[in-house]
Each structure stands twice: as structure tokens, then as C-alpha cells.
Amino acid sequence: MFGTLALFAALLFVASALFGLTRRPHASLPLAQLILALAASALGILHWRASGDTRWLVGGVLLLGAAVPSWASRGRRAVLIAAIVCGLLGTALYGAASASPKKPVTPAVR
């Protein structure tokens, strides 16, 4: 459940960050990007704790790294593009982790 929500929030973050490259985005867009990136990061890290797949952890860290630059860009395109690249990489890792088959957990043999 956390994985699906994390992937959805990450996709919304990337879409809103790409929309932020337009000429006149809404003034509340950077705050929305910050909230989406932090939510995607936290949900991905929670899913990593449940699943043990490190791609969720790395994707969460990348989205956490994209959160502040997207919020602080305030018109600086290079900073926003760097945040978009981090967000795309994190979203790609989330997608790869979601698409891979789940390994069954086997109990330790004594």
C-alpha cells in the first residue's frame, strides 16, 4: 500500500515540477512540490522498511534530495532541472521496484 502511494506521489511531483518550467506557474506550486516530494520520500522509505528492497530506500533519498531544490528554486531553472532529474531517478527506481516480482520470505532453517 505504501509503495503504490509513494509511486503516485512521486509521479505527481515530477509532473508538477515539469509544469513549473512553464512561463507562469501558480505561486503555490513550489509548496505543493515540496509536500509531494516529502510525502513520496517518506512513503517510499516506509515501504522499504516493510519490503526490504533497497531500491525504495535509494528512491526515497533521491526524492528527499529533490524536495528542497524544487521548493527553493523560485525561478532558477537550473536548480529546478536538477530537482526534476533527482525526482525522475527516484520515480524510476520506485517503478522498477514495483514491477519486479516479490521474493517469498523464507524462515531461517536451524
Backbone as XML, in Angstrom:
<?xml version="1.0"?>
<chain id="A" units="angstrom">
  <residue number="1" name="MET">
    <atom name="N" x="0.817" y="-1.190" z="0.000"/>
    <atom name="CA" x="0.000" y="0.000" z="0.000"/>
    <atom name="C" x="0.863" y="1.258" z="0.000"/>
  </residue>
  <residue number="2" name="PHE">
    <atom name="N" x="1.905" y="1.268" z="0.856"/>
    <atom name="CA" x="2.784" y="2.433" z="0.890"/>
    <atom name="C" x="3.498" y="2.619" z="-0.442"/>
  </residue>
  <residue number="3" name="GLY">
    <atom name="N" x="3.842" y="1.512" z="-1.083"/>
    <atom name="CA" x="4.548" y="1.586" z="-2.358"/>
    <atom name="C" x="3.727" y="2.236" z="-3.449"/>
  </residue>
  <residue number="4" name="THR">
    <atom name="N" x="2.455" y="1.894" z="-3.519"/>
    <atom name="CA" x="1.579" y="2.480" z="-4.526"/>
    <atom name="C" x="1.395" y="3.974" z="-4.280"/>
  </residue>
  <residue number="5" name="LEU">
    <atom name="N" x="1.193" y="4.344" z="-3.033"/>
    <atom name="CA" x="1.044" y="5.765" z="-2.703"/>
    <atom name="C" x="2.338" y="6.535" z="-2.961"/>
  </residue>
  <residue number="6" name="ALA">
    <atom name="N" x="3.478" y="5.917" z="-2.668"/>
    <atom name="CA" x="4.764" y="6.574" z="-2.910"/>
    <atom name="C" x="4.987" y="6.792" z="-4.398"/>
  </residue>
  <residue number="7" name="LEU">
    <atom name="N" x="4.679" y="5.786" z="-5.209"/>
    <atom name="CA" x="4.838" y="5.919" z="-6.649"/>
    <atom name="C" x="3.908" y="6.995" z="-7.202"/>
  </residue>
  <residue number="8" name="PHE">
    <atom name="N" x="2.671" y="7.042" z="-6.731"/>
    <atom name="CA" x="1.719" y="8.055" z="-7.192"/>
    <atom name="C" x="2.177" y="9.463" z="-6.795"/>
  </residue>
  <residue number="9" name="ALA">
    <atom name="N" x="2.644" y="9.637" z="-5.556"/>
    <atom name="CA" x="3.123" y="10.948" z="-5.112"/>
    <atom name="C" x="4.369" y="11.358" z="-5.887"/>
  </residue>
  <residue number="10" name="ALA">
    <atom name="N" x="5.241" y="10.408" z="-6.191"/>
    <atom name="CA" x="6.444" y="10.727" z="-6.964"/>
    <atom name="C" x="6.089" y="11.153" z="-8.379"/>
  </residue>
  <residue number="11" name="LEU">
    <atom name="N" x="5.129" y="10.470" z="-8.989"/>
    <atom name="CA" x="4.690" y="10.858" z="-10.328"/>
    <atom name="C" x="4.062" y="12.251" z="-10.319"/>
  </residue>
  <residue number="12" name="LEU">
    <atom name="N" x="3.267" y="12.542" z="-9.303"/>
    <atom name="CA" x="2.676" y="13.879" z="-9.198"/>
    <atom name="C" x="3.751" y="14.948" z="-8.987"/>
  </residue>
  <residue number="13" name="PHE">
    <atom name="N" x="4.790" y="14.608" z="-8.202"/>
    <atom name="CA" x="5.880" y="15.561" z="-8.002"/>
    <atom name="C" x="6.572" y="15.870" z="-9.315"/>
  </residue>
  <residue number="14" name="VAL">
    <atom name="N" x="6.907" y="14.838" z="-10.081"/>
    <atom name="CA" x="7.611" y="15.054" z="-11.348"/>
    <atom name="C" x="6.733" y="15.849" z="-12.309"/>
  </residue>
  <residue number="15" name="ALA">
    <atom name="N" x="5.452" y="15.528" z="-12.368"/>
    <atom name="CA" x="4.543" y="16.271" z="-13.250"/>
    <atom name="C" x="4.447" y="17.742" z="-12.839"/>
  </residue>
  <residue number="16" name="SER">
    <atom name="N" x="4.353" y="17.995" z="-11.530"/>
    <atom name="CA" x="4.264" y="19.386" z="-11.089"/>
    <atom name="C" x="5.582" y="20.126" z="-11.286"/>
  </residue>
  <residue number="17" name="ALA">
    <atom name="N" x="6.697" y="19.420" z="-11.146"/>
    <atom name="CA" x="7.988" y="20.072" z="-11.383"/>
    <atom name="C" x="8.176" y="20.394" z="-12.866"/>
  </residue>
  <residue number="18" name="LEU">
    <atom name="N" x="7.731" y="19.494" z="-13.736"/>
    <atom name="CA" x="7.792" y="19.798" z="-15.170"/>
    <atom name="C" x="6.862" y="20.952" z="-15.523"/>
  </residue>
  <residue number="19" name="PHE">
    <atom name="N" x="5.713" y="21.008" z="-14.876"/>
    <atom name="CA" x="4.805" y="22.130" z="-15.090"/>
    <atom name="C" x="5.426" y="23.429" z="-14.572"/>
  </residue>
  <residue number="20" name="GLY">
    <atom name="N" x="6.279" y="23.330" z="-13.552"/>
    <atom name="CA" x="6.952" y="24.511" z="-13.010"/>
    <atom name="C" x="7.904" y="25.158" z="-13.988"/>
  </residue>
  <residue number="21" name="LEU">
    <atom name="N" x="8.271" y="24.438" z="-15.046"/>
    <atom name="CA" x="9.139" y="25.023" z="-16.068"/>
    <atom name="C" x="8.389" y="25.932" z="-17.024"/>
  </residue>
  <residue number="22" name="THR">
    <atom name="N" x="7.069" y="25.969" z="-16.922"/>
    <atom name="CA" x="6.298" y="26.850" z="-17.797"/>
    <atom name="C" x="6.556" y="28.300" z="-17.417"/>
  </residue>
  <residue number="23" name="ARG">
    <atom name="N" x="6.052" y="29.183" z="-18.209"/>
    <atom name="CA" x="6.331" y="30.604" z="-18.003"/>
    <atom name="C" x="5.806" y="31.136" z="-16.684"/>
  </residue>
  <residue number="24" name="ARG">
    <atom name="N" x="4.552" y="30.860" z="-16.383"/>
    <atom name="CA" x="3.941" y="31.456" z="-15.200"/>
    <atom name="C" x="3.198" y="30.416" z="-14.374"/>
  </residue>
  <residue number="25" name="PRO">
    <atom name="N" x="3.932" y="29.597" z="-13.621"/>
    <atom name="CA" x="3.224" y="28.649" z="-12.753"/>
    <atom name="C" x="2.594" y="29.383" z="-11.573"/>
  </residue>
  <residue number="26" name="HIS">
    <atom name="N" x="1.647" y="28.742" z="-10.938"/>
    <atom name="CA" x="0.961" y="29.329" z="-9.798"/>
    <atom name="C" x="1.944" y="29.526" z="-8.642"/>
  </residue>
  <residue number="27" name="ALA">
    <atom name="N" x="1.710" y="30.513" z="-7.805"/>
    <atom name="CA" x="2.638" y="30.843" z="-6.716"/>
    <atom name="C" x="2.722" y="29.749" z="-5.656"/>
  </residue>
  <residue number="28" name="SER">
    <atom name="N" x="1.687" y="28.937" z="-5.519"/>
    <atom name="CA" x="1.704" y="27.880" z="-4.502"/>
    <atom name="C" x="2.311" y="26.578" z="-5.019"/>
  </residue>
  <residue number="29" name="LEU">
    <atom name="N" x="2.751" y="26.543" z="-6.262"/>
    <atom name="CA" x="3.302" y="25.318" z="-6.835"/>
    <atom name="C" x="4.571" y="24.836" z="-6.124"/>
  </residue>
  <residue number="30" name="PRO">
    <atom name="N" x="5.529" y="25.702" z="-5.761"/>
    <atom name="CA" x="6.710" y="25.200" z="-5.048"/>
    <atom name="C" x="6.378" y="24.534" z="-3.714"/>
  </residue>
  <residue number="31" name="LEU">
    <atom name="N" x="5.398" y="25.046" z="-2.994"/>
    <atom name="CA" x="5.000" y="24.411" z="-1.731"/>
    <atom name="C" x="4.360" y="23.049" z="-1.990"/>
  </residue>
  <residue number="32" name="ALA">
    <atom name="N" x="3.550" y="22.955" z="-3.034"/>
    <atom name="CA" x="2.937" y="21.675" z="-3.390"/>
    <atom name="C" x="4.002" y="20.661" z="-3.798"/>
  </residue>
  <residue number="33" name="GLN">
    <atom name="N" x="5.032" y="21.126" z="-4.518"/>
    <atom name="CA" x="6.128" y="20.235" z="-4.907"/>
    <atom name="C" x="6.885" y="19.743" z="-3.686"/>
  </residue>
  <residue number="34" name="LEU">
    <atom name="N" x="7.115" y="20.612" z="-2.737"/>
    <atom name="CA" x="7.810" y="20.221" z="-1.509"/>
    <atom name="C" x="7.016" y="19.155" z="-0.756"/>
  </residue>
  <residue number="35" name="ILE">
    <atom name="N" x="5.725" y="19.359" z="-0.616"/>
    <atom name="CA" x="4.881" y="18.409" z="0.107"/>
    <atom name="C" x="4.828" y="17.068" z="-0.626"/>
  </residue>
  <residue number="36" name="LEU">
    <atom name="N" x="4.680" y="17.096" z="-1.953"/>
    <atom name="CA" x="4.627" y="15.853" z="-2.721"/>
    <atom name="C" x="5.935" y="15.080" z="-2.638"/>
  </residue>
  <residue number="37" name="ALA">
    <atom name="N" x="7.064" y="15.784" z="-2.747"/>
    <atom name="CA" x="8.352" y="15.096" z="-2.696"/>
    <atom name="C" x="8.617" y="14.519" z="-1.310"/>
  </residue>
  <residue number="38" name="LEU">
    <atom name="N" x="8.275" y="15.257" z="-0.269"/>
    <atom name="CA" x="8.472" y="14.735" z="1.084"/>
    <atom name="C" x="7.552" y="13.550" z="1.360"/>
  </residue>
  <residue number="39" name="ALA">
    <atom name="N" x="6.311" y="13.624" z="0.867"/>
    <atom name="CA" x="5.387" y="12.506" z="1.056"/>
    <atom name="C" x="5.862" y="11.271" z="0.295"/>
  </residue>
  <residue number="40" name="ALA">
    <atom name="N" x="6.310" y="11.462" z="-0.938"/>
    <atom name="CA" x="6.806" y="10.333" z="-1.728"/>
    <atom name="C" x="8.039" y="9.718" z="-1.083"/>
  </residue>
  <residue number="41" name="SER">
    <atom name="N" x="8.901" y="10.559" z="-0.555"/>
    <atom name="CA" x="10.104" y="10.065" z="0.110"/>
    <atom name="C" x="9.763" y="9.279" z="1.371"/>
  </residue>
  <residue number="42" name="ALA">
    <atom name="N" x="8.911" y="9.839" z="2.208"/>
    <atom name="CA" x="8.556" y="9.163" z="3.462"/>
    <atom name="C" x="7.823" y="7.848" z="3.201"/>
  </residue>
  <residue number="43" name="LEU">
    <atom name="N" x="6.903" y="7.842" z="2.241"/>
    <atom name="CA" x="6.175" y="6.620" z="1.938"/>
    <atom name="C" x="7.091" y="5.555" z="1.334"/>
  </residue>
  <residue number="44" name="GLY">
    <atom name="N" x="8.029" y="5.975" z="0.505"/>
    <atom name="CA" x="8.981" y="5.023" z="-0.071"/>
    <atom name="C" x="9.886" y="4.412" z="0.982"/>
  </residue>
  <residue number="45" name="ILE">
    <atom name="N" x="10.327" y="5.224" z="1.933"/>
    <atom name="CA" x="11.184" y="4.701" z="2.999"/>
    <atom name="C" x="10.381" y="3.784" z="3.913"/>
  </residue>
  <residue number="46" name="LEU">
    <atom name="N" x="9.122" y="4.102" z="4.175"/>
    <atom name="CA" x="8.269" y="3.200" z="4.954"/>
    <atom name="C" x="8.068" y="1.867" z="4.230"/>
  </residue>
  <residue number="47" name="HIS">
    <atom name="N" x="7.910" y="1.932" z="2.914"/>
    <atom name="CA" x="7.742" y="0.698" z="2.156"/>
    <atom name="C" x="9.037" y="-0.115" z="2.143"/>
  </residue>
  <residue number="48" name="TRP">
    <atom name="N" x="10.174" y="0.555" z="2.123"/>
    <atom name="CA" x="11.456" y="-0.147" z="2.206"/>
    <atom name="C" x="11.556" y="-0.919" z="3.515"/>
  </residue>
  <residue number="49" name="ARG">
    <atom name="N" x="11.112" y="-0.300" z="4.607"/>
    <atom name="CA" x="11.154" y="-0.988" z="5.906"/>
    <atom name="C" x="10.286" y="-2.240" z="5.890"/>
  </residue>
  <residue number="50" name="ALA">
    <atom name="N" x="9.187" y="-2.202" z="5.151"/>
    <atom name="CA" x="8.289" y="-3.355" z="5.106"/>
    <atom name="C" x="8.765" y="-4.427" z="4.119"/>
  </residue>
  <residue number="51" name="SER">
    <atom name="N" x="9.355" y="-3.998" z="2.995"/>
    <atom name="CA" x="9.702" y="-4.960" z="1.948"/>
    <atom name="C" x="11.164" y="-5.391" z="1.971"/>
  </residue>
  <residue number="52" name="GLY">
    <atom name="N" x="12.053" y="-4.522" z="2.410"/>
    <atom name="CA" x="13.472" y="-4.849" z="2.422"/>
    <atom name="C" x="14.174" y="-4.607" z="1.094"/>
  </residue>
  <residue number="53" name="ASP">
    <atom name="N" x="13.478" y="-4.118" z="0.081"/>
    <atom name="CA" x="14.077" y="-3.830" z="-1.226"/>
    <atom name="C" x="14.746" y="-2.459" z="-1.167"/>
  </residue>
  <residue number="54" name="THR">
    <atom name="N" x="16.055" y="-2.417" z="-1.374"/>
    <atom name="CA" x="16.799" y="-1.168" z="-1.193"/>
    <atom name="C" x="16.506" y="-0.131" z="-2.277"/>
  </residue>
  <residue number="55" name="ARG">
    <atom name="N" x="15.862" y="-0.529" z="-3.361"/>
    <atom name="CA" x="15.511" y="0.469" z="-4.375"/>
    <atom name="C" x="14.522" y="1.490" z="-3.823"/>
  </residue>
  <residue number="56" name="TRP">
    <atom name="N" x="13.684" y="1.069" z="-2.891"/>
    <atom name="CA" x="12.755" y="2.005" z="-2.245"/>
    <atom name="C" x="13.517" y="3.010" z="-1.392"/>
  </residue>
  <residue number="57" name="LEU">
    <atom name="N" x="14.560" y="2.555" z="-0.727"/>
    <atom name="CA" x="15.357" y="3.462" z="0.111"/>
    <atom name="C" x="16.107" y="4.480" z="-0.746"/>
  </residue>
  <residue number="58" name="VAL">
    <atom name="N" x="16.758" y="4.010" z="-1.806"/>
    <atom name="CA" x="17.523" y="4.912" z="-2.668"/>
    <atom name="C" x="16.596" y="5.897" z="-3.370"/>
  </residue>
  <residue number="59" name="GLY">
    <atom name="N" x="15.445" y="5.417" z="-3.842"/>
    <atom name="CA" x="14.468" y="6.314" z="-4.455"/>
    <atom name="C" x="13.953" y="7.347" z="-3.477"/>
  </residue>
  <residue number="60" name="GLY">
    <atom name="N" x="13.740" y="6.937" z="-2.220"/>
    <atom name="CA" x="13.299" y="7.880" z="-1.196"/>
    <atom name="C" x="14.330" y="8.946" z="-0.906"/>
  </residue>
  <residue number="61" name="VAL">
    <atom name="N" x="15.593" y="8.550" z="-0.883"/>
    <atom name="CA" x="16.666" y="9.521" z="-0.649"/>
    <atom name="C" x="16.773" y="10.485" z="-1.831"/>
  </residue>
  <residue number="62" name="LEU">
    <atom name="N" x="16.636" y="9.969" z="-3.048"/>
    <atom name="CA" x="16.670" y="10.851" z="-4.224"/>
    <atom name="C" x="15.510" y="11.843" z="-4.210"/>
  </residue>
  <residue number="63" name="LEU">
    <atom name="N" x="14.332" y="11.373" z="-3.848"/>
    <atom name="CA" x="13.192" y="12.294" z="-3.785"/>
    <atom name="C" x="13.330" y="13.277" z="-2.632"/>
  </residue>
  <residue number="64" name="LEU">
    <atom name="N" x="13.948" y="12.855" z="-1.557"/>
    <atom name="CA" x="14.221" y="13.784" z="-0.462"/>
    <atom name="C" x="15.209" y="14.847" z="-0.918"/>
  </residue>
  <residue number="65" name="GLY">
    <atom name="N" x="16.189" y="14.440" z="-1.720"/>
    <atom name="CA" x="17.138" y="15.400" z="-2.277"/>
    <atom name="C" x="16.514" y="16.328" z="-3.302"/>
  </residue>
  <residue number="66" name="ALA">
    <atom name="N" x="15.411" y="15.926" z="-3.896"/>
    <atom name="CA" x="14.723" y="16.772" z="-4.879"/>
    <atom name="C" x="13.739" y="17.720" z="-4.235"/>
  </residue>
  <residue number="67" name="ALA">
    <atom name="N" x="13.392" y="17.474" z="-2.987"/>
    <atom name="CA" x="12.341" y="18.266" z="-2.340"/>
    <atom name="C" x="12.750" y="19.716" z="-2.149"/>
  </residue>
  <residue number="68" name="VAL">
    <atom name="N" x="13.858" y="19.938" z="-1.507"/>
    <atom name="CA" x="14.263" y="21.303" z="-1.164"/>
    <atom name="C" x="14.661" y="22.122" z="-2.389"/>
  </residue>
  <residue number="69" name="PRO">
    <atom name="N" x="15.435" y="21.575" z="-3.349"/>
    <atom name="CA" x="15.742" y="22.399" z="-4.528"/>
    <atom name="C" x="14.506" y="22.810" z="-5.317"/>
  </residue>
  <residue number="70" name="SER">
    <atom name="N" x="13.507" y="21.937" z="-5.392"/>
    <atom name="CA" x="12.304" y="22.316" z="-6.142"/>
    <atom name="C" x="11.556" y="23.433" z="-5.423"/>
  </residue>
  <residue number="71" name="TRP">
    <atom name="N" x="11.573" y="23.408" z="-4.097"/>
    <atom name="CA" x="10.880" y="24.440" z="-3.334"/>
    <atom name="C" x="11.659" y="25.746" z="-3.345"/>
  </residue>
  <residue number="72" name="ALA">
    <atom name="N" x="12.974" y="25.656" z="-3.299"/>
    <atom name="CA" x="13.805" y="26.854" z="-3.208"/>
    <atom name="C" x="14.200" y="27.423" z="-4.564"/>
  </residue>
  <residue number="73" name="SER">
    <atom name="N" x="13.760" y="26.810" z="-5.654"/>
    <atom name="CA" x="14.222" y="27.261" z="-6.968"/>
    <atom name="C" x="13.781" y="28.682" z="-7.275"/>
  </residue>
  <residue number="74" name="ARG">
    <atom name="N" x="12.532" y="29.006" z="-7.011"/>
    <atom name="CA" x="11.990" y="30.368" z="-7.168"/>
    <atom name="C" x="12.470" y="31.047" z="-8.462"/>
  </residue>
  <residue number="75" name="GLY">
    <atom name="N" x="12.274" y="30.356" z="-9.584"/>
    <atom name="CA" x="12.610" y="30.958" z="-10.861"/>
    <atom name="C" x="13.952" y="30.558" z="-11.420"/>
  </residue>
  <residue number="76" name="ARG">
    <atom name="N" x="14.773" y="29.880" z="-10.664"/>
    <atom name="CA" x="16.072" y="29.449" z="-11.189"/>
    <atom name="C" x="15.876" y="28.104" z="-11.878"/>
  </residue>
  <residue number="77" name="ARG">
    <atom name="N" x="15.940" y="28.131" z="-13.181"/>
    <atom name="CA" x="15.638" y="26.941" z="-13.969"/>
    <atom name="C" x="16.640" y="25.825" z="-13.749"/>
  </residue>
  <residue number="78" name="ALA">
    <atom name="N" x="17.914" y="26.145" z="-13.579"/>
    <atom name="CA" x="18.934" y="25.102" z="-13.421"/>
    <atom name="C" x="18.705" y="24.298" z="-12.140"/>
  </residue>
  <residue number="79" name="VAL">
    <atom name="N" x="18.309" y="24.971" z="-11.079"/>
    <atom name="CA" x="18.043" y="24.282" z="-9.811"/>
    <atom name="C" x="16.798" y="23.408" z="-9.945"/>
  </residue>
  <residue number="80" name="LEU">
    <atom name="N" x="15.778" y="23.915" z="-10.622"/>
    <atom name="CA" x="14.565" y="23.136" z="-10.826"/>
    <atom name="C" x="14.829" y="21.929" z="-11.723"/>
  </residue>
  <residue number="81" name="ILE">
    <atom name="N" x="15.666" y="22.080" z="-12.720"/>
    <atom name="CA" x="16.005" y="20.952" z="-13.594"/>
    <atom name="C" x="16.773" y="19.894" z="-12.820"/>
  </residue>
  <residue number="82" name="ALA">
    <atom name="N" x="17.661" y="20.298" z="-11.922"/>
    <atom name="CA" x="18.368" y="19.327" z="-11.080"/>
    <atom name="C" x="17.390" y="18.576" z="-10.180"/>
  </residue>
  <residue number="83" name="ALA">
    <atom name="N" x="16.410" y="19.267" z="-9.647"/>
    <atom name="CA" x="15.385" y="18.612" z="-8.825"/>
    <atom name="C" x="14.550" y="17.649" z="-9.661"/>
  </residue>
  <residue number="84" name="ILE">
    <atom name="N" x="14.259" y="18.030" z="-10.894"/>
    <atom name="CA" x="13.491" y="17.149" z="-11.777"/>
    <atom name="C" x="14.274" y="15.879" z="-12.085"/>
  </residue>
  <residue number="85" name="VAL">
    <atom name="N" x="15.575" y="16.011" z="-12.327"/>
    <atom name="CA" x="16.404" y="14.831" z="-12.607"/>
    <atom name="C" x="16.417" y="13.892" z="-11.401"/>
  </residue>
  <residue number="86" name="CYS">
    <atom name="N" x="16.601" y="14.437" z="-10.202"/>
    <atom name="CA" x="16.559" y="13.593" z="-8.991"/>
    <atom name="C" x="15.192" y="12.949" z="-8.819"/>
  </residue>
  <residue number="87" name="GLY">
    <atom name="N" x="14.141" y="13.698" z="-9.079"/>
    <atom name="CA" x="12.792" y="13.155" z="-8.973"/>
    <atom name="C" x="12.520" y="12.065" z="-9.992"/>
  </residue>
  <residue number="88" name="LEU">
    <atom name="N" x="13.002" y="12.252" z="-11.218"/>
    <atom name="CA" x="12.825" y="11.226" z="-12.242"/>
    <atom name="C" x="13.575" y="9.949" z="-11.890"/>
  </residue>
  <residue number="89" name="LEU">
    <atom name="N" x="14.799" y="10.087" z="-11.376"/>
    <atom name="CA" x="15.567" y="8.904" z="-10.982"/>
    <atom name="C" x="14.890" y="8.161" z="-9.835"/>
  </residue>
  <residue number="90" name="GLY">
    <atom name="N" x="14.403" y="8.901" z="-8.840"/>
    <atom name="CA" x="13.695" y="8.272" z="-7.730"/>
    <atom name="C" x="12.417" y="7.596" z="-8.179"/>
  </residue>
  <residue number="91" name="THR">
    <atom name="N" x="11.671" y="8.243" z="-9.077"/>
    <atom name="CA" x="10.436" y="7.659" z="-9.589"/>
    <atom name="C" x="10.729" y="6.415" z="-10.414"/>
  </residue>
  <residue number="92" name="ALA">
    <atom name="N" x="11.808" y="6.443" z="-11.195"/>
    <atom name="CA" x="12.187" y="5.259" z="-11.976"/>
    <atom name="C" x="12.545" y="4.091" z="-11.063"/>
  </residue>
  <residue number="93" name="LEU">
    <atom name="N" x="13.241" y="4.369" z="-9.972"/>
    <atom name="CA" x="13.553" y="3.297" z="-9.023"/>
    <atom name="C" x="12.287" y="2.761" z="-8.369"/>
  </residue>
  <residue number="94" name="TYR">
    <atom name="N" x="11.363" y="3.622" z="-8.026"/>
    <atom name="CA" x="10.090" y="3.175" z="-7.460"/>
    <atom name="C" x="9.350" y="2.288" z="-8.461"/>
  </residue>
  <residue number="95" name="GLY">
    <atom name="N" x="9.328" y="2.705" z="-9.718"/>
    <atom name="CA" x="8.651" y="1.913" z="-10.746"/>
    <atom name="C" x="9.307" y="0.557" z="-10.956"/>
  </residue>
  <residue number="96" name="ALA">
    <atom name="N" x="10.647" y="0.536" z="-10.955"/>
    <atom name="CA" x="11.354" y="-0.739" z="-11.119"/>
    <atom name="C" x="11.113" y="-1.656" z="-9.933"/>
  </residue>
  <residue number="97" name="ALA">
    <atom name="N" x="11.075" y="-1.095" z="-8.742"/>
    <atom name="CA" x="10.833" y="-1.917" z="-7.560"/>
    <atom name="C" x="9.394" y="-2.423" z="-7.532"/>
  </residue>
  <residue number="98" name="SER">
    <atom name="N" x="8.476" y="-1.626" z="-8.037"/>
    <atom name="CA" x="7.072" y="-2.054" z="-8.067"/>
    <atom name="C" x="6.837" y="-3.137" z="-9.110"/>
  </residue>
  <residue number="99" name="ALA">
    <atom name="N" x="7.564" y="-3.074" z="-10.214"/>
    <atom name="CA" x="7.338" y="-4.001" z="-11.315"/>
    <atom name="C" x="8.019" y="-5.344" z="-11.117"/>
  </residue>
  <residue number="100" name="SER">
    <atom name="N" x="9.023" y="-5.408" z="-10.262"/>
    <atom name="CA" x="9.746" y="-6.664" z="-10.098"/>
    <atom name="C" x="8.938" y="-7.635" z="-9.247"/>
  </residue>
  <residue number="101" name="PRO">
    <atom name="N" x="9.082" y="-8.918" z="-9.535"/>
    <atom name="CA" x="8.334" y="-9.899" z="-8.735"/>
    <atom name="C" x="8.840" y="-9.939" z="-7.299"/>
  </residue>
  <residue number="102" name="LYS">
    <atom name="N" x="7.924" y="-10.192" z="-6.421"/>
    <atom name="CA" x="8.259" y="-10.232" z="-4.992"/>
    <atom name="C" x="8.910" y="-11.562" z="-4.656"/>
  </residue>
  <residue number="103" name="LYS">
    <atom name="N" x="9.986" y="-11.510" z="-3.887"/>
    <atom name="CA" x="10.646" y="-12.725" z="-3.435"/>
    <atom name="C" x="9.927" y="-13.246" z="-2.193"/>
  </residue>
  <residue number="104" name="PRO">
    <atom name="N" x="9.636" y="-14.516" z="-2.146"/>
    <atom name="CA" x="8.988" y="-15.032" z="-0.930"/>
    <atom name="C" x="9.967" y="-15.018" z="0.250"/>
  </residue>
  <residue number="105" name="VAL">
    <atom name="N" x="9.445" y="-14.682" z="1.386"/>
    <atom name="CA" x="10.261" y="-14.651" z="2.593"/>
    <atom name="C" x="10.252" y="-16.049" z="3.180"/>
  </residue>
  <residue number="106" name="THR">
    <atom name="N" x="11.454" y="-16.620" z="3.306"/>
    <atom name="CA" x="11.558" y="-17.960" z="3.876"/>
    <atom name="C" x="12.149" y="-17.864" z="5.274"/>
  </residue>
  <residue number="107" name="PRO">
    <atom name="N" x="11.628" y="-18.620" z="6.180"/>
    <atom name="CA" x="12.176" y="-18.583" z="7.534"/>
    <atom name="C" x="13.566" y="-19.216" z="7.579"/>
  </residue>
  <residue number="108" name="ALA">
    <atom name="N" x="14.349" y="-18.792" z="8.522"/>
    <atom name="CA" x="15.693" y="-19.338" z="8.676"/>
    <atom name="C" x="15.616" y="-20.795" z="9.108"/>
  </residue>
  <residue number="109" name="VAL">
    <atom name="N" x="16.472" y="-21.616" z="8.509"/>
    <atom name="CA" x="16.492" y="-23.040" z="8.820"/>
    <atom name="C" x="17.546" y="-23.276" z="9.896"/>
  </residue>
  <residue number="110" name="ARG">
    <atom name="N" x="17.167" y="-23.998" z="10.920"/>
    <atom name="CA" x="18.114" y="-24.270" z="12.009"/>
    <atom name="C" x="18.537" y="-25.693" z="11.998"/>
  </residue>
</chain>
